[in-house]
Amino acid sequence: MSRSKVTEIVYSPESPVRYPAKLILETFNELYASRSLAWRMLVRNIQGQYRRAFLGVLWAFVPSVVMAATFTLAERANVIRVGPTDIPYPAYVVFSLILWQTFLESLNSPIRVVRAGHSLLTRVKFPSQALILSGLGEVLFNFGIKLVLLVVMFAAFRIPIPSTIVFAPLALILLVLFGTALGLWLAPFSGLYEDVARVTELAGGIWMLLTPVIYPVPAEGMFAQVVKLNPVTHLLVTTRELSTTGLVSDPLGFWIVSVATLVLLFSGCLVFRLAMPFVVERMGN
Amino acid sequence: MFGIRENFVLKTTSIGTDVVLSVEGLSKRFCRALKRSMYYGLLDIVTELSGRNRQTETLRHEEFWALKDVSFQVRRGEAIGLVGPNGAGKTTLLRLISGLIRPDAGAIRVNGTLAPLLALGAGFNPALSGRENIYLNMSVLGLTRKEIDERYESVIAFADIGDAIKAPVQTYSSGMGARLGFACAIHTEPDILLIDEVLAVGDMTFRAKCYRKLAELREKGTSLVLVSHSPAAVLSICDTAVYLSKGQLILKDATERVMSRYEQDMAVGHKSSVQSAGQMLLPEREGITALQIMRLGFVDEEGESVEAIQSAKPAKLSVTCRVLESLKGVSLCVLIDELSAHRTRVLVLESARDGKSFSLSPGETVLSLKLSPCGLKPGSYTAKVYLKQGKMHIFDLVESFVFKVEPDPKMVQCGFYQPRGWEVEATPVISSVPADESAVSQPAARLEPFIK
């Protein structure tokens, strides 16, 4: 048989952590091997999702538009006070919200796919990384749709595009990966305890308020310090700056968070792979 | 009946010597208290991440052994049956083998690809068509797009659901879904196929097709691990069987032996009843007062017990009972079922119906049923034996006594043994026929000089 690689697989109580090289190699081999499955799952999910929805892809940006409209109205009516923004406020808030939602989706994605993949995870042994990858694909797909809205906004407000925009996707990817990395760490535990998903949901709202999404980056004060300590600030703001002003205000912060993201992502992949069998065991049939 | 064919095709497959699956001292503990189980899960994850060995021989609070120290091996092309009552650990064992969950002690070594048929069509998306789901399901099972392309046509042909393949899976009947799922799984052509109670799906024609496909795979060297509550399925497919009860391996032996032990344990619900060397011993049971069956089995002419009887040869089933009060009009009843893929009743014998009722006085009495000769074709059977009085009153009952009928050369291709006699009657008409014409009706006579 073509697929039968004659390597012996051993399942034992011994922790694979004892053989780190083997563990890392296996984890990333599986990740690589799962790409076609991930693609198929992604296509299935997107098709399944939109085949049964009358409004179809509209659902990808309706929430952003509604939220942006709310904040714009609130700002116009002076209900909330934000300082001057680099670009007109409606465009600013739509752009930031789209970035924030993309981050939040990527954070929730691993948690969501573990729950949605319940029947598959408990019945078939397959590289579960495929679920993560397809979830990531969905996040990017949704972003792509929202991008259309963004382009329309930028054109309507005649916002000039700087040449640095070519680097914006890199920052955006890091933002998505940061969310995914956190999600990878949390997903196994959310499979065990309902509480994890609820806390994440709750924390998402508070976290957004600590991120310069509906307001510009604060310059001074306690609040400015808190916002600066928030890792999402650096990734989100850099993505925004690269696509609007072309000036990165805090490159050091961005690089520190980027490196941390990669470390977190790498460890997250390993944690997810090691922890999932124990979660599957307790998911029932 | 395809039962005969299954027996034939599946059991004649040669088994290789190389071990494809080895289970060594495997143990797994579970906790039924949900919250504690989650907490233990958390602890296990931490232990795993910290690189410590989880090998353990002890249970934590509120845990029990779902499997304890189970060992067996499966060779290439071998079919092994896992039997046992609910909660014996059969499915847990399959989940451990497939790598879904990790063991707490011991090890599992797998040499080759493995396809689990734990749930058919796992991951089917109801909104997508049958075709799209074939691609999805087979990629989950580890095939590349090219491999699926190559097998697509035969999957469709096997599932045989016609034009429905273009319709969304949510419009399928449960049988159709299962057929598609089975077709997908079986066409991954794994080295080891784990089957959990899934052969019960579909109609008879489809089941027959599944059995044929399994036989075909075994010829190619695929090993099977089959979990089933149907003794018939296990007997007709598996060479060896493993009997699990409460996580312990009770017996691993040839299928017939394991099944007879299992059937008895199930029937009597008492561990102390044992069937060995064709004899079944029953423990003393409370509540059965007048008449109890103590022992049951086939005996030869000298009264010595025999392990199996032979087709076309005389046989005697002897039932030893303890009689506690004088009884009249007692009838011995023996109902025999054939254990093929479909359990079919082949004999209903009742002594009273044959005009034979027994009068018994207190003490130990032996009642027997003479089969002269045994007309059953070779195979495995189960007998339900009971003693009754009148139409309704049953004194004691043995739910299942499993026995084997061994072949006789005279029985090749026969469905049952027909006692018979052959004769040639010398009439003037036949003897007057010229020699070359009589050759047709008397070939033996013509050949005789040549043989000599």
Interface residues (C-beta under 8 A of the other chain):
Chain A: M1 S2 R3 S4 V6 E8 I9 V10 Y11 S12 P13 E14 S15 P16 V17 R18 S36 L37 R40 M41 R44 N45 Q47 G48 R51 R52 S119 L120 L121 T122 R123 V124 K125 F126 P188 F189 L192 Y193 V271 L274 A275 P277 F278 V279 V280 E281 R282 N285
Chain B: S37 M38 G41 L42 D44 I45 T47 E48 L49 S50 G51 R52 N53 R54 Q55 T56 T91 L96 S98 G99 L100 I101 R102 P103 D104 A105 G106 A107 I108 R109 V110 N111 G112 T113 L114 P116 L118 A119 A122 G123 N125 A127 L128 E132 Y135 L136 S139 V140 L141 G142 L143 T144 R145 E147 E189 P190 D191
